Amino acid sequence: MTDSSLPRLEYWCELQCPDCSAALDDLRALRAAYGDRLEIVLRHLPLDKHRHAFAAAQAAEEAFAQGQGWPYVEAVLARTDELAARGEALLVEVARELGLDAEEMDTALIDGRHMLVVDADLAEGKALGMTGTPTYVVAGKRLDGGKSQEGLRERIMQLLDQA
């Protein structure tokens, strides 16, 4: 297998979801195993049951625009309970803690500049029949981690190694 032959891994996530927070261990293990050969792409599936999920998805897009997307995603997922209680104030605070431009983060949440990206992901996820997070798509296969994370890392590795 050549370095460029790995399919990308889509990580469909909702930043207010405790299961997505738990899934970070799998993503870290996959990064450790495959390094830069594996492209992990964040896709957004904010669910109606979590009030601040849509804003968090937009904030993550702003963090990616500022060059700190994955650290931001991990930091927000580590504080899902606090996000539920504090909403957008936490999103701006996390940006500040990571050294991002917190004022620009706040402005991005107000002006909705990343709303179309999040809306497009949400529409695609719904069209694909996704109902929960985390969900992974790799090598054309969808793996639903919303019910159980058990064995998913191994299944993803099998799909990557077979591709």
Summary of the structure (lengths in Angstrom):
residues: 163
radius of gyration: 15.5
end to end distance: 8.4
largest distance: 46.7
contacts: 520
relative contact order: 0.20
helix: 59%
strand: 11%
